[in-house]
Structures are given as structure tokens and as C-alpha cells.
Amino acid sequence: MHLHTLDFIVIAIYMLGLVAIGFLFAGRQKDKATYFLGNRRMPWFLAGISVIATLLSTMTYLAIPGEMIRYGIGLFSSLLAFFVIVPFVNYLIIPFLMRLEVTSVYEYIETRFNLTTRMLAASAFIVSRVIWTGLIIYMAAFAIAAMTGWSIALIIILIGLITTLYTTVGGISAVMWTDLVQFFILLGGAVFVPIYIGFVTDAGPATWWSTFSEAGRTQVPLYSFDPAVRLTVIGMMVSSFIWNICTHGADQVAAQRYLTTPSAAAARRSVLVFSIANVAMILLLAVVGLALFYFFYLRSGLPVQAFQEQIAPEADKAFPRFIAANLPAGISGLILAALLAAAMSSLSSAINSISTVAVTDFIDRFRLFANQQNHLLLAMGIAAITGLLGIASALTVNGFMQTGEWNLLELMERGNHLFVAPLGVLFFVGFLVPRAGSRAAIGGFLAGLATSVSVSFGKEIYGLENPIGFIWNLPGSFVVAFVTTVLLGFVFKRPAAA
């Protein structure tokens, strides 16, 4: 299994292009408004594409085809939730968010509750996104190592350093324009692979689906009250709904994209772009997983049930191995560039957003610097440090995965979603529960976090025979956090109307 010289040339051109875009925008960074929000003049279509490239690209390209091969179609029932997600985000979250006129969404938390609650929310965001950057870099390194045999640790360092460089110098404008380039590379790869497999196997989606059905991977339970059941249709829809509303409202990475647009109307169009692109990409990659299953099944010569048992433990490696061993020279390099794009677009956004929160919620809040130029240099310095922290986090994840039993999707769902619902509840109770004050909000946040940790790591913490299904993480922590906040609102003194 190896790449050709042409593949490495394509990858090198891609990397140099990203760095060039970063330096192209470097000269335009005059102050914080430009560096963090692009002066609130970014096009709505660019903001929508940037959200999808940021939030879902790594999981999309690495975890979803492997999930399809190993476990079947259960994950994709989450797409049905978008019929509810889009109106909820567009008509409740976006109007409220755009009226705030903030740089960091956690500025609102202090206005509604107090400084302590704001510091808690901002700190939780930073910790969660440092973990996220580690997962992102690891996933890309995992794929490249499977294709090339290179050291995962070395790949982690190279990806982290290159992404940190162009993000640090170019600010949010460089991040969003590189996201656009990276998204279309991702899209092209997702379209090309099934077409190529159809050509070389002389079979199409109907045949792929028939074979997949024989392996028993097209059935998924509608619902179950057994917490050990891994996936259900209802569970995935509820989990997807909660993840999206919490992320779009209370996560700086997503909210910052909407804040770069000039109006609420533009932001709503961005949400539509994100939603359409998200559904299309996930469906395309489901087809990629289906095609890969059929391709390797033909190569194996095994009965379909025996093949399913054989490929399941290696499902996450199927896509990168196919790219390295079966695609023509140059095409492998281009799709490998797409895998890199999946990681680097998310990593660059995390770096910029963490820098935004660190400067706005800590440096500016306590008036540590007065000079605007110092602000800009400090923001760049924090961005560089964030990139280094992401590299350290990825190396830690690599060590864990050497002994862990989770696949990539479970790693993301369990390790990456600890703070999503607790942060989201802080945002929602702010304008939905007037009775809740700062002590009630903090109590609810901590209760939600404890629930999330218990669901994600219950087997390890409590010695459970079977792990709790990860679909219970977000719904469980959201309900516990929200209900706890409401109840504590009756225990503690009601806040002043102002």
C-alpha cells in the first residue's frame, strides 16, 4: 500500500495553497473586528459552507463510511430531525443571536446571569474545543497512517503546525475562504468514489443495497428504553436535534460564523445552506460506505455474513485503504487532500474561535490591554498556542486509541460531546426561564455535565457490564441540566427583572 509521486505533488500543492491564502489575508488584519468577525461583512453562502466544513467534515469523511460498513444505516435516521432543526434555529436562535451584537456568545451569559457564569461557560468552551482539536487531528493522522504506514505522531505534528500557521496569520477570513475550497474538495471525493466503484465492479446502488441487506445492516430499531441499545431512529433524531440547537446557539465555533454576516436575514440563509450541504454530504458518504462494503466483499470471496464479521473491526480503515490501493495516481492524492481538508477546516475554525473567546471573555473583559495593535498580536499569539495545545491533545488521543475499543464515531460521540448540552442549556434558560438566576444556572450546568460524563464513561466509572448507548448522552444531559435549573430557580432568589 503506497502513494505515487504525483499524489505527493497534489498534496504539497494543496498545503502550499492553504498557507498562501492565509498570508493573502494576513495584510488585511488591522484590528479585532477584522480578525475575529471579518467586519461582519462575510457573504451568507460562505458562512453556511464554513459551518458545515467546520462542524461535520472530519466525522463525515472518516467516521461515517466506517459506521455504515460496521453498524449499518442507524446513524442516518438523524437526518430526519432537520425538518425540525431548521425552523427552530432560524426563527428562535438566529433572531436572538443577531440582536446581541457580541463578538463572543458568552458575553450574553454575563449580561443575563453574572461574571462567574460567563467565566464558567467560556472556560468550558475552551476545554471542549481543545479536546475537539485533538480528535480532529488524530482522525486525519489515523487515515493517512493507514494509507502510507507513516507514524501517526509525526503526521499529527505536521497537520497541526501547517494549520496553525495559516490560521494564525489570516484570521477568520482565511479560515472561511479555505473552508469553501476544502468543502468542494470533500464533495468531489464523495461523488467520485461511488462512481469509480460502480465502474470497476459493473454494479450499482441496487446491487450494493441487496448485498448490504444480506449482511443484516439495513435494519434499525425505531426506539428502545434499554440504555445499552446503541442506536435507534428516535434516539438519533432527538440527539441530532439537541446537538444542532445547542451548537448553533451556544457554541462559539458555529455562532461566530453567523455573527460574521451583516444581518439576521443573511444568517438565516446561512442556516439553510448549512442544512442542505450537511444532509447532502452525509447521504453521499452513506453511499460511499455502501459502495466500499460491496467492493471489498467482491474482493474477499467470502460469504456475506463471514465477510461482515471480518471487515467490522477494520471498518474505519476501509476508506483510506481503498484510496491508497485502488485509485489512479493523482486521484488518490486529491482525495487524501480531501481527508486533510476535513480535519484542517475544523481545526482552523477551532483555533480562531478559541482565540476569540480568550481575548473577548478574558483579556478584554478584565481590560488587560488597551492598545488595539497589542490586541491583534495577542490574538495571533493565542491562536498559535491553541494550535500547539491541539497537537498535544491529538497525541493524547492517539495513546488512548491504542488500547480503546471504540470506533471513530463512538470516540467523537463520547469524548467530544461532554459540554455541548450543558452549554446549550445555559443559553436557552437565559431567555426561556426568567426565574433562573446564576446559582440555578451553574447548578444545572454541573448536573448536566455529571450526567454527560456518566453516560459517556459509565462502564469505566461504575463498572457497568455494557456501556450506555452514546445516543443517550445529549438528551440525558440536556434534560437533567434544564430540569435542574428550573427547579433550582424556585429554591434560590429570583433575579432582578433588569
C-alpha positions in Angstrom: 0.0 0.0 0.0 1.7 3.2 -1.1 1.1 6.6 -2.8 2.7 7.7 -6.0 4.9 10.7 -6.6 2.1 12.5 -8.3 -0.1 12.0 -5.2 2.5 13.7 -3.0 2.8 16.6 -5.5 -1.0 17.1 -5.4 -0.9 17.1 -1.6 2.0 19.5 -1.5 0.3 22.0 -3.8 -2.8 21.8 -1.7 -0.9 22.5 1.5 1.0 25.4 -0.1 -2.3 26.8 -1.4 -3.7 26.9 2.1 -0.7 28.7 3.5 -0.8 31.2 0.6 -4.5 32.0 1.3 -3.5 32.6 5.0 -0.8 35.1 4.0 -3.0 36.7 1.4 -5.4 37.8 4.2 -2.6 38.5 6.7 -2.1 42.0 5.4 -5.8 42.8 5.9 -5.8 42.1 9.6 -6.0 45.6 11.1 -7.9 45.0 14.4 -10.1 42.6 16.3 -13.2 43.2 14.3 -11.4 42.1 11.2 -9.5 39.2 12.7 -12.5 37.7 14.6 -15.6 38.7 12.6 -14.4 39.9 9.1 -16.0 43.3 9.9 -19.4 41.4 9.8 -19.4 41.6 6.0 -18.9 37.9 5.1 -21.3 36.5 2.4 -24.1 34.4 3.7 -23.3 31.4 1.4 -19.7 31.4 2.7 -20.9 31.4 6.3 -23.2 28.4 5.7 -20.5 26.4 3.9 -18.0 27.3 6.6 -20.4 25.9 9.3 -20.7 22.6 7.6 -17.0 22.4 6.8 -16.2 23.2 10.4 -18.6 21.1 12.3 -19.0 17.9 10.4 -16.2 17.5 7.9 -13.9 15.2 9.9 -16.7 13.0 11.2 -18.2 13.0 7.8 -15.2 11.8 5.9 -13.7 9.4 8.3 -16.3 8.1 10.7 -19.5 7.9 8.6 -18.3 5.4 5.9 -16.8 3.2 8.6 -20.0 3.5 10.7 -22.1 2.4 7.6 -19.9 -0.6 7.0 -19.7 -1.8 10.6 -23.1 -1.0 12.0 -25.4 -0.1 9.1 -27.9 2.7 8.5 -29.0 3.6 12.0 -26.9 6.8 12.2 -28.6 8.3 9.1 -32.0 8.4 10.7 -30.7 11.6 12.4 -31.2 13.5 9.1 -35.0 13.4 9.7 -34.5 15.8 12.5 -33.6 18.6 10.1 -37.3 19.2 9.4 -37.5 20.5 12.9 -33.9 21.8 13.3 -34.1 24.4 10.5 -37.2 26.3 11.7 -36.1 26.1 15.3 -32.7 27.6 14.6 -33.9 30.1 12.0 -36.9 31.5 14.0 -35.7 31.2 17.6 -31.9 31.1 17.8 -30.8 33.3 14.9 -33.0 36.4 15.6 -32.0 36.3 19.3 -28.3 35.8 18.5 -28.1 38.6 15.9 -29.7 41.1 18.3 -27.0 40.6 20.8 -24.3 42.4 18.7 -21.5 40.5 20.5 -18.2 39.1 19.5 -18.4 36.1 21.8 -21.7 34.5 22.6 -20.6 34.2 26.2 -20.8 38.0 26.6 -24.6 37.4 26.8 -24.2 34.9 29.7 -22.7 37.6 31.9 -25.5 40.1 30.9 -28.2 37.5 31.8 -26.5 35.9 34.8 -23.2 37.2 36.2 -19.4 37.2 35.6 -18.9 33.8 37.3 -21.3 32.1 35.0 -19.7 33.7 31.9 -16.2 32.5 33.0 -17.6 29.0 33.5 -19.2 29.0 30.1 -16.1 30.4 28.3 -13.8 28.0 30.1 -16.0 25.0 29.3 -15.9 26.0 25.7 -12.2 26.3 25.5 -11.6 23.0 27.2 -14.2 21.2 25.0 -12.7 22.7 21.8 -9.1 21.7 22.8 -10.4 18.2 23.2 -12.1 18.6 19.8 -9.0 19.7 18.1 -7.2 16.7 19.4 -9.8 14.4 18.0 -9.8 16.2 14.6 -6.0 16.0 14.2 -5.9 12.4 15.3 -8.6 11.3 12.8 -6.7 12.8 9.9 -3.5 11.3 11.0 -5.2 7.9 11.5 -6.4 7.9 7.9 -3.0 9.0 6.4 -1.1 6.4 8.5 -3.5 3.7 7.3 -2.6 4.7 3.7 1.1 5.3 4.0 2.4 3.5 7.0 3.8 6.7 8.4 3.9 7.4 12.1 0.6 8.8 13.4 2.5 11.0 15.9 4.6 12.6 13.1 1.5 13.2 10.9 -0.3 14.9 13.9 2.6 17.3 14.3 2.8 18.2 10.6 -1.0 18.8 10.2 -1.2 20.8 13.4 1.7 23.1 12.5 0.6 23.8 9.0 -3.0 24.6 10.0 -1.8 26.7 12.9 0.4 28.8 10.6 -2.3 29.8 8.0 -5.0 30.3 10.7 -2.8 32.5 12.9 -1.8 34.9 10.2 -5.0 35.1 8.2 -7.8 35.3 10.8 -11.4 34.4 10.3 -11.4 35.5 6.6 -8.6 33.0 5.8 -10.4 30.3 7.8 -13.8 30.8 5.9 -12.4 31.1 2.4 -10.2 28.0 2.9 -13.3 26.2 4.2 -15.0 26.9 0.9 -12.2 25.4 -1.1 -12.0 22.4 1.3 -15.7 21.8 1.2 -15.8 21.4 -2.6 -12.8 19.0 -2.4 -14.7 17.0 0.1 -17.8 17.0 -2.0 -15.8 15.9 -5.1 -14.3 13.0 -3.3 -17.7 11.8 -2.0 -19.1 11.9 -5.5 -16.1 10.3 -7.3 -15.6 7.2 -5.1 -19.0 5.6 -5.7 -18.9 6.4 -9.4 -15.5 4.8 -9.6 -16.5 1.7 -7.7 -19.6 1.3 -9.9 -17.4 1.4 -13.0 -14.8 -1.2 -11.8 -17.4 -3.6 -10.3 -20.0 -3.1 -13.0 -22.7 -2.8 -10.3 -24.8 0.0 -9.0 -26.6 1.1 -5.8 -29.4 -1.5 -6.1 -26.9 -4.4 -6.1 -24.9 -2.8 -3.3 -28.0 -2.4 -1.2 -29.1 -6.0 -1.8 -25.7 -7.3 -0.6 -25.8 -5.0 2.4 -29.2 -6.2 3.3 -28.0 -9.8 3.3 -25.5 -8.8 5.9 -28.3 -7.6 8.1 -27.2 -3.9 8.1 -30.3 -2.3 6.8 -32.4 -2.8 10.0 -32.5 -0.4 12.9 -35.0 -0.3 15.8 -37.4 2.5 16.0 -37.0 3.1 19.7 -35.8 1.3 22.8 -35.8 2.1 26.5 -32.8 -0.2 27.1 -29.8 2.2 27.6 -27.4 -0.4 26.3 -29.0 -0.3 22.8 -26.5 1.5 20.6 -28.8 3.3 18.1 -32.5 3.8 17.5 -34.3 6.0 15.0 -36.0 8.1 17.7 -32.8 8.3 19.7 -30.7 9.6 16.8 -33.3 12.2 15.8 -33.5 13.5 19.4 -29.8 13.5 19.8 -29.3 15.3 16.4 -31.9 17.9 17.3 -30.3 18.7 20.7 -26.8 18.7 19.2 -27.7 21.2 16.5 -29.7 23.6 18.6 -27.1 23.7 21.3 -24.2 24.1 18.9 -25.8 26.8 16.8 -26.8 28.8 19.8 -24.2 28.3 22.4 -21.0 27.1 20.7 -18.7 29.9 19.6 -17.4 27.9 16.6 -20.8 27.9 14.9 -22.3 31.1 16.3 -19.2 33.1 15.2 -19.9 32.2 11.5 -23.4 33.7 11.8 -22.1 36.8 13.6 -19.8 37.5 10.6 -22.9 38.0 8.4 -24.4 41.5 8.1 -28.0 40.7 9.2 -30.4 38.2 10.7 -31.8 37.5 7.2 -28.4 36.7 5.9 -27.7 34.4 8.9 -30.9 32.5 8.2 -29.9 31.9 4.6 -26.6 30.6 6.0 -28.5 28.1 8.1 -30.3 26.8 5.0 -27.0 26.5 3.2 -25.5 24.6 6.1 -28.5 22.2 6.4 -28.7 21.4 2.7 -25.0 20.8 2.5 -25.0 18.8 5.6 -27.7 16.4 4.6 -26.3 16.0 1.1 -22.8 15.3 2.4 -24.0 12.7 4.9 -26.1 10.9 2.3 -23.3 10.9 -0.2 -20.9 9.4 2.4 -23.5 6.8 3.3 -23.4 5.8 -0.4 -19.6 5.7 -0.1 -19.8 3.3 2.8 -22.3 1.2 0.8 -20.0 1.1 -2.2 -16.9 0.3 -0.2 -18.7 -2.6 1.5 -19.6 -4.1 -1.9 -16.2 -3.5 -3.3 -14.3 -5.3 -0.5 -17.0 -8.0 -0.4 -16.2 -8.9 -4.0 -12.5 -8.9 -3.3 -12.8 -11.2 -0.3 -14.6 -14.1 -2.0 -16.3 -14.9 1.4 -20.0 -15.4 2.1 -21.5 -12.1 3.0 -22.0 -12.9 6.7 -18.4 -14.1 7.1 -17.2 -11.0 5.3 -19.2 -8.7 7.6 -17.6 -10.3 10.6 -14.1 -9.9 9.0 -14.4 -6.3 8.0 -16.3 -4.9 11.1 -13.2 -4.4 13.3 -11.3 -2.7 10.4 -14.3 -0.7 9.1 -12.8 2.7 9.9 -9.7 1.9 7.8 -11.7 0.7 4.7 -12.0 4.2 3.1 -8.3 5.3 3.4 -7.1 1.8 2.3 -9.3 1.9 -0.7 -8.0 5.4 -1.7 -4.3 4.3 -1.3 -4.5 0.9 -3.0 -7.1 1.3 -5.8 -7.4 4.8 -7.2 -5.2 6.1 -10.0 -2.1 8.2 -9.3 -3.1 11.8 -8.6 -6.7 10.9 -7.8 -5.5 9.3 -4.6 -3.6 12.4 -3.7 -6.6 14.6 -4.4 -8.9 12.6 -2.2 -6.2 12.4 0.5 -6.2 16.2 0.3 -9.9 16.0 1.0 -9.3 13.9 4.1 -6.8 16.6 5.2 -9.3 19.3 4.4 -11.8 17.6 6.6 -9.5 17.9 9.6 -7.9 21.2 8.8 -11.1 23.2 8.2 -12.4 22.2 11.6 -9.0 22.7 13.3 -8.6 26.2 11.8 -12.1 27.2 13.0 -11.4 25.9 16.5 -8.1 27.8 16.7 -9.8 31.1 15.6 -12.8 30.7 17.9 -10.8 29.8 21.0 -8.6 32.8 20.3 -11.8 34.9 20.0 -13.1 33.7 23.4 -9.8 34.0 25.2 -9.4 37.6 24.1 -13.1 38.7 24.4 -14.1 36.9 27.5 -10.8 37.2 29.5 -8.4 39.7 28.1 -10.9 42.4 27.1 -13.3 41.7 30.0 -10.6 42.5 32.5 -9.1 45.3 30.4 -5.6 43.8 30.4 -4.5 45.6 27.2 -5.6 49.0 25.9 -3.7 49.2 22.6 -5.6 47.7 19.6 -2.4 46.5 17.9 -1.5 44.7 21.1 -4.9 43.1 20.9 -4.3 41.8 17.4 -0.8 40.4 18.2 -2.1 38.8 21.4 -5.0 37.2 19.4 -2.4 35.8 17.0 -0.3 34.5 19.8 -3.2 32.8 21.5 -4.1 31.2 18.1 -0.6 29.8 17.8 -0.7 28.4 21.4 -4.1 26.9 20.7 -2.7 25.0 17.7 0.1 23.6 19.9 -2.4 22.5 22.6 -4.4 20.8 19.8 -1.3 18.9 18.8 -0.7 17.8 22.4 -4.4 16.7 22.7 -4.2 14.7 19.5 -1.1 12.9 20.8 -3.0 12.0 23.9 -6.0 10.7 21.9 -3.5 8.6 19.9 -2.3 7.0 23.1 -5.8 6.2 24.2 -6.9 4.7 20.9 -4.0 2.2 21.1 -5.9 0.4 23.9 -9.5 1.6 23.5 -12.3 -0.5 21.9 -14.4 2.4 20.4 -14.7 3.1 16.7 -14.2 6.7 15.5 -17.9 7.6 15.7 -18.1 6.5 19.3 -14.9 8.3 20.2 -16.4 11.5 18.9 -19.8 11.0 20.4 -18.5 10.1 23.9 -15.4 12.3 24.1 -16.5 15.3 22.2 -20.0 16.0 23.5 -19.4 16.3 27.2 -20.1 20.1 27.3 -22.5 20.5 24.4 -25.8 20.2 26.2 -24.8 21.9 29.5 -23.6 24.9 27.5 -26.7 24.9 25.4 -28.9 24.9 28.5 -27.1 27.9 29.8 -28.1 29.8 26.6 -31.7 28.6 26.5 -32.6 29.0 30.1 -31.3 32.6 29.8 -34.3 33.7 27.7 -36.8 30.8 28.4 -36.7 30.7 32.2 -36.8 34.2 33.7 -36.9 32.8 37.2 -33.5 31.2 36.9 -30.5 33.1 38.3 -26.8 32.5 38.3 -26.8 29.8 41.0 -29.6 27.9 39.4 -27.8 28.1 36.0 -24.5 26.9 37.4 -26.2 24.1 39.3 -28.0 23.0 36.2 -24.7 23.1 34.2 -22.9 21.0 36.7 -25.7 18.4 36.9 -25.8 18.2 33.1 -22.0 17.7 32.9 -22.1 15.0 35.5 -24.8 13.2 33.5 -22.9 13.5 30.3 -19.7 12.1 31.9 -21.7 9.2 33.4 -23.3 8.3 30.1 -20.1 8.5 28.1 -17.8 6.7 30.6 -20.3 4.8 32.8 -18.7 1.5 32.0 -15.3 2.7 33.1 -16.5 4.7 36.1 -19.2 2.5 37.5 -18.0 -0.9 36.3 -21.1 -1.5 34.1 -21.2 -4.7 32.2 -22.2 -2.9 29.0 -21.6 0.7 28.1 -24.6 3.1 28.0 -25.5 3.8 24.3 -24.0 7.1 23.3 -27.3 8.4 21.8 -28.4 9.0 25.5 -25.5 11.5 26.1 -27.1 14.6 24.7 -30.7 14.0 25.5 -29.9 12.9 29.0 -27.6 15.7 29.9 -29.9 18.3 28.3 -33.0 17.2 30.2 -31.1 16.9 33.5 -29.4 20.3 33.1 -32.7 22.1 32.1 -34.9 20.5 34.8 -32.3 21.1 37.5 -32.0 24.7 36.5 -35.8 25.2 36.6 -36.1 23.5 40.0 -33.2 25.5 41.5 -34.9 28.6 40.2 -37.6 28.0 42.8 -35.0 27.3 45.5 -32.8 30.4 45.0 -33.9 34.0 45.0 -35.5 35.2 41.7 -33.1 37.5 39.8 -33.9 41.2 39.3 -36.0 42.0 36.2 -33.2 44.0 34.7 
